Amino acid sequence: MSLCKNRLQEERKQWRKDHPFGFFAKPVKSTDGALDLQNWTAGIPGKPNTLWANAVFPVTISFPDDYPAKPPKVRFPAGFYHPNVYPSGTVCLSILNEEKDWRPAMTLKQLCLGVQELLDTPNPDSPAQEPAWKAFMKDKETYEKKVKEQSLKFAK
């Protein structure tokens, strides 16, 4: 079995034993019912007392064949409103970038917590979509209104 698959089996065991409250993550089932360990669906809850609270945001996590040497891709649904999420839904986050802060020892739990942290603390120096970035920088009222509207769509 490949290093990638071995590592993902370990990640799955670890996650099932110990994952943050309100989060979920599981491998996708292929048409034959087998688990596809390289493609996961997950839910990232908004932190309490933030604009993102009371909602669980769906993401897909795709692990490359050379994981853990290379980071996974994490995606929200296309069109997700956030300064650090590309229009395609791909998350722009330093811990998911092999040239920046990706480390092969990073766990699924750390990745999910990092994405949750990013929701309420966008990085203005790494914009991935202009409308959300501009509003975050120059029009907090519009930004907050759009985040609240989006959070309602994913409310628990």
Secondary structure, 3 states (H helix, E strand, C coil): CCHHHHHHHHHHHHHHHCCCCCCEEEEEECCCCCEEEEEEEEEEECCCCCCCCCEEEEEEEECCCCCCCCCCEEECCCCCCCCCECCCCEECCHHHCCCCCCCCCCCHHHHHHHHHHHHHCCCCCCCCCHHHHHHHHHCHHHHHHHHHHHHHHCEC
